[in-house]
Amino acid sequence: MEVVVTRVQSKSDLKAFISLPWQIYRGDTNWVPPLRGHLKNRLDLSKHPFIDSADAALFIARCDGRTVGSIAAINNRNHVGFHKEAVGFFGFFECIQDHKVAEALFSHAADWLRTHNLEIMRGPASYSTNEECGLLIDGFDRPPVIMMPYNPLYYVDLIEGFGFKKTMDLLAYEITDEVPLPDRLKKTVRLIEKRKKVTTRRLNVKQIDQEVRRVKEIYNSAWERNWGFVPMTDKEIDHLAAELKPIVDPDIVRFAEIEGETVAFVLSLPDFYQALKYTNGRLFPFGLLKLLWHSGKIWPARNKIDKIRVLTLGIKKEFRRQGIDALLYYYSYVEGKKKGYRRAELSWILEDNTLMNRALENMGARVYKRYRIYDYPLVDTAREAA
């Protein structure tokens, strides 16, 4: 079987690239089909603001005229400049269960990254750690939540078989309303509010532009020392805000303030994947109706969304280690429960983020999924050393 890998150049190539997952995940009841139109816009490098500071190439693999694999090679110049490391990425990886196909895809991505003088290929990340990233390695019995990846188990074998090695694991925690919050947490929250004079509030949708600016101010400074973090540009944050605005629930987006200054925020989202799975990737002619129906927009009693994802939490540097993270998690839980959400995923958390992991465990959350980021050397280290 001859594997032919070519760069995506035409509309028909892009259509094949987009359609491949429906072949890979056929019969997998945990897979949530992406909206084809949304995926097309993400892959259109002329429209996505990420490309202002990056280069990317899409590749597609065929055997006997049949599409059997896809991959993106990504040169994120922001990452290279911020971390001072010659690291490129791969993402949007889909492949049949065949090592020969996977090897051809990774080899083409590696060759493209080498032309940009990069020394390591890291991934999966589509396009960066600010978007979907990581390979699911544990927790295949449950569907993914909003903006989290999903893949077949055999992808682990394909990736590691090519020579990739683990560089970092990302943890996903889950907490349910069946687990009562510890009394000590409630007491701690009251103490923090009293001693630090911290107040919390919901998202103000009438001042959404100002709220986005507050998030921008906190987000990049709050995460700057985290492994793999790359600052989001204003365009990227505005783009993400525009995408999330239709689905955001203001009651579970919380801000913490001290004497009128916004010092922290937690962004949680309803898990719209619970409704999106019924559309099969298309809004028309009936997908939009199904989405509205299963998300309770038409008839609240039919709402299938009983889970949220706590997407990110940011605290200004000078206000860290004061318990504000626990306070925000607490109110996200309380307000979410009031709205009828029964479960929450808190993801993702770096495996070596001891403080955050301990805080979540103290709340009663448990790790129920694990994702992995891999590295592959693009240079012969022995030859380079010589």
N, C-alpha and C positions, 0 to 999 in steps of 0.2 A: 504494500500500500504506500503510494507516494504522497507525502504531505507537502502541499504548496502553500507557503505563507506570503501574502502580499499586503502592502499598505492600503488602507481604506482610501479610495480616491473618488469613487462615484456614489451616486445616490443609491444604486443597487447594492454596492458594498456596505454602505451604512445601514441599509434596511436589513441585510443579512446579519450584520453585527448586532443590531438591536433585537432581531428575532431569535437568535440562538438560544437564549435562556429558556424559551418555551419548549425547545427540544430537550435541553439538559434536565429540566425539572419536571418533565411530563410525569404525572402520577404522584409527585411529591406533595402531599397535602399540607406540609408546613411552609412551603414556598409561597411568598406573596408577590405576584406579578407586578412589576413597576408599571406606571403609566407610560405607554410608548411615547407619547408626545413629550412628556417631561424628560424621559431618557434621551430622546433625540436632541432636545435643547441642551442637555448637559454635555452631550458629545459634540455639539456644534462649537468648535473652538473659537469661532468668531463672535459667539454670543456670551460665553461664560466669562465672568470677570477674572477668574483665576488665571486665565491665559495672558493677562496683562503683564504678569511677572513669571511666566512659565512657557515652556514649549512642550508639546506632546504629539505623539504619533500613534495612530490606531492601526493594529494589524489583525488580519483575519486568516485563519487556516482552513484549507479545503482539501478533501480527499475525493477523487473521482467526481468533482463538481459539487460535492455536498459540504456545507459549512460544518466544521467540527471543532472550531476553537476561536477565541478572540483574546486580545490583550491590548493594553495601552502602555506605552513607554513615556515616562513623564520626567522632565527636567524642571524641577521647582526651584527657580533661581532665588526665591525668598528663603527657602530652606538652606540652600548652599551658603548664602550670605549671612544668615542669622546664626547658623551653627558652625560656620567655617569648616564644613566637611563636604567632600565631593560625593554626595549621595544622590542618586536618582531613584525613581520609583517605578513600580509596575502596578497597574490597576485594571478594573473591568475584565478580570480574568475569568473566562468560562471555557470549559474543555470537556470533551468526551473522556471516558475512562481509558486513556491510551497514553502511555509514557512517550511514545514517539511524537505524538501531536504536541504534548506539553513541552517537550524538549525543543521542538522547532519554534514554538511561540516564545519561550524564554530566551532562546538563542538570538532571535531577531530583536527582541526588546533589549537584550544586553548589548548587541552590536550597535544599536541606535544610541544607547546611552554612552557607549564608549566614544562615539563621534563628538559628544559634548564634554569630553574629558572628565567623565565621572568614574569613580573607582568602586562604588558599591551600588548594587541594585536592591532596593528595600521594598517591602510590600506584604500583602496587598494594601493599596491606598488609592481610592478613587474620588478625587484626585490627590487629596492630602489628608493629614490627620484631623483637619477641620471638617472633613466630610466622612463618608463611609470608609472605614479602614479595619484591617485585621481579618484573619482567617478563622472561622469558627472551628475549634478543635474539640470542644466539649459542650454538650447541651443541645444535641440534635433532635431531642424529643419535643421541642417547643418551637413555634414559629418566631421569626424575628419581630422586634418592635420597630417603631418608626425610626428611619434613618440609621438602622443597624444592618450589617450584612448577613448573608446566609449563603451556605454552600454545601455541596455534598461532602460526605466524610472522605471520599477517595481523593479529594483535592489535597489533603494532607500528604498522602503518598506521592502524588504527582510533584508537589512543590519540594518536599524533602528529597525525593528521588533525583531531582535535578542538581541538588547540592546546596540548597538554601539551609541556613541554620537559624535557630531561634535567636532573636535579639531582645524581644520584650513581649510579655503577655498582658492583655487587657482584660479586666474582670467586669462582669455584669452581675449586679446584686438584684435580688427580688425581695420585696416585703409585701405582705398581704394584710388585709384588715382583720384576719384571724389571729394575728400576732399583736397583742396589746403593747402599746409603748410603755417602756419601763417607767415606774414612778420617779426614779432618780433623774430621768431625762426631763420630765415635766418640771421637777423642782429646779434643775439646772437652768432651764429656759427662763423660769420666773426670776431666778437670781440674776441672770445675765441682763434681762430687761431692766431690772431695778438698779443694778450697780453700774451698768454701762449706759443706761438711759437709751436703750435701743428700741425702736418701734419698727413694725413691719407693715407693709401695705401691698395691695394687689396692683397689677398692671393697670395703668390709666390709658385706656384705648383712645380717649379724646385727645391725648397728648402723645400719640405714638411716636412722632418724630423725636420729641425730647427724650422719651424713654429709650429709644434706640441709641441716642447719643450717650445716655448714661451707661448703657451696656457696653458701648464701644470704649468708653473711658476706663471701665473697670476690667473688661475681658482681657485685653492684651497685656496689661501690667500684672494681672492676677496669675496668669499662666506662663509668664516668660521663662521661668526656671524649670518647667516641666519637661521631661524627656520627650523629644519629638515635636514639641510645640513650635508652631510658626505663626507669627502675628497675622491676623486677617486684615486686609486692606479695607478702607472705607467702602469701596465698591463691593467687596465680598460680603461685608456685614449687611449692607443695604440690600444686596441681592438675596441673602438668606432671610432677612426680615420680611421682604416682599413675598417670598415663598411660604413662610410660616404664618403670615398674618391671617389667611383665611381659616386656619385650623386652631389658632391659639385660643386657650381658655384663660381669660385674664385672672381668674381666681387662683390658679395654681402657678402663676408667675409672680414671684414675691421679691420685693425690694426691702432691704434693711437700711434704716436711716438713724443717724445720731445727730441731734440738734439741727435737723433740716438737711444734713448732708447725706447723700446716697453713698453708702460705703460697701454694699454688697448686693448681689442678686442671685436668684436661682431660677433657671429656665426649665420648666416642665411642660410637656406637650401631651395631649390626648393621643393614645396609640391608634392613629387613623389607619394603620395597617389592618386592624381588625375589621374595618369596613372595606378597605381597598381590595382585599383578597377576593371580593365578590365581583369585581369589574373585569377581571382577566386582562387588565392593562389598557382597556379602552373606555373612554367616557361616552362615546357615541356608538350606536344610537341609544343604548339603554344603560350604559355604565354609570353615567352621572346620576340617573334615577336610583340605581342600586346603591351608589355611594351615599347619597342623601338619605335614603331609606335606612340603611344599616348603621348610619352614624346618628340617627335620631333627628335629622334636620327636618324631615317631613312629619314624622310621628315619633315623638320622644319615647314612647313605650317600646319602640322597636330598636332602640339604641343598642348596638352590639359592643360599644366601646366601654369596657369596664377597667381599663388599664391605662396608666400614664407612664411616660418615660421622663425621668429627671435627667435632662440632657447635659446641663453644665451649671456650675456654681462658681462665682468669682467674688473675691474679697480684696479690697484695697490692701496694699502691703502693710501699712501701719496699723491695720485693724485685725490682722491675723492672730491666731492662737488666743482668741478671746471668747471662743464658743459661739461665734456668730454663725458658723456653718451648721452647728447642731440646731440653732434656733430656726434657721431657714428650712432645714430638712423637717423639723417638727411641724412648722406651719404648712408646709407643702402637704404633709401627711394629713393634718387635721382638715385643711380646706378641701383636699381631694376627697376625703371620706365623706364630707358634707355633700359634695357634688355627685356622690354615688360611685366613685371609682373604688374598686375593691383591691386592686393590685398596682404595684409600681415597680418598674425596672430603673435602677440607678446605674447608668453606664455612660461611657466606660471609665474605669479607674485603673491606673497603672498598678501592676502587681507590687511594686516597691514603694507605693505611696502609703506608708505605714499609718500616718495620722488619719487620712481619709478612710482607709480600710477599717481601722479601729473604730472610728466614729459610726460607720454604717453597721458594723457588727454589734455595737452597743445599742443601736436602735432595734435590733432584732432582725436585720436584713441578712440574707445568706447568699453566697456565690452560687449561681445556678447556670452560668455560661462562662466560657473562657474563649478569648480570641488571641491569635498570635500574629506578631509582626516578625518577618524573616529578613535576613540579609544574605546576599550572595556577592562574593568578590568579583569585580570586573577586571582586576589586574592580577598577574601572577606575583604574589607577594615574595616568593623566594627569589624570583628573577629581579624584582624591584630592589630587594635588599642587596643583591649582588652588584 
